[in-house]
Amino acid sequence: MASDLVRLARELPKAELHLHIEGTLEPELMFQLARRNGVKLPYESVDEVRRAYVFSNLQSFLDIYYAGCGVLLREQDFYDLTWAYLERASADGVRHAEIFFDPQTHTDRGVAFETVITGIHRAVHDARDRLNITSGLILCFLRHLSGDAAMHTLSEALPYAEWLIGVGLDSSEVGNPPRKFRDVYARARDVGLLPVAHAGEEGPPEYISDALDVLQVKRIDHGVRCLEDARLVGRLVEEQVPLTVCPLSNVKLRVFPDLKQHNLKRMLDRGLLVTVNSDDPAYFGGYVGENFSQTAQALMLNAGDLTRLARNSFQAAFLPQDQKQKYLHEITSVAGQSSVKTIS
């Protein structure tokens, strides 16, 4: 890929809307925290951890993901994890991040909810001043657990509601349809939290429809299987429902055999409000800049496509309109200074 296109992919101001903070736990930090907290890891070295990052599907990834989280025990651990991500995001042109976190992964290990959210919140607060990145937190429910467990987690979160912008739904998709969480989403909406949900990654297009109709979500996370249902595509285009797509993640988890066969370009050409994100970048081989640049190369995207994806990210963000306009003007300025048209 031409170096100037790579530079444009990284320099374009962008929002990241599909990022699991626990999925940014790089092996080096995993070992550092393990030593600090006296946790014995099932790996002898950083290289051994990286060699384990070969996944056959979503569940094979989740097994390692949850094991890695065992080193996160103290407020400072969650701060260090979040700060490390935000520094990398800043280098990739991220100006606004809406960050998922999985409190049940930690509270089920005996880590207090307060410990988790306070550490993350301190880091995003510091990043606003020191890195010029704004952030919002989205509490995710683990869909392989019960609706009652999700409701309990929401109750724990309510004292910290001012630190949250929304709720989400992640973990094992197949066999755990959105309607399982109807009640907890209704409660979350009642207290002013914006709903999003993972749907249509490994699960069928019907899960996307259910997330829209039953959970009344404002965004679909992943959503790549929507193209299997023409009527659903028409609805998503008409309503401009944002889709937070994660190309490198989709390849790593075998949703697509390789990046050249990803359907992001077709989604973009159909008029869907598609965004590019990194999902769990420590495990999937790239932060958002890599997702932009590698996808551009594989799918023959041009500068106009990259600019549109960057603009989409702010259109899809839970930001006041005046802030969106500020970022959109910045994108226009950066794109206007680029002479890149196509991949050479």
Secondary structure, DSSP 8 states (H G I E B T S, - for coil): --HHHHHHHHHS-EEEEEEEGGGG--HHHHHHHHHHHT---S-SSHHHHHHT---SSHHHHHHHHHHHGGG--SHHHHHHHHHHHHHHHHHTTEEEEEEEE-HHHHHTTT--HHHHHHHHHHHHHHHHHHT--EEEEEEEEETTS-HHHHHHHHHHHGGGGGGEEEEEEES--TT--GGGGHHHHHHHHHTT-EEEEEESSSS-HHHHHHHHHTS--SEEEE-GGGGG-HHHHHHHHHHT--EEE-HHHHHHTTSSSSGGG-SHHHHHHTT--EEE--BSHHHHT--HHHHHHHHHHHHT--HHHHHHHHHHHHHTSS--HHHHHHHHHHHHHHHHT----S--
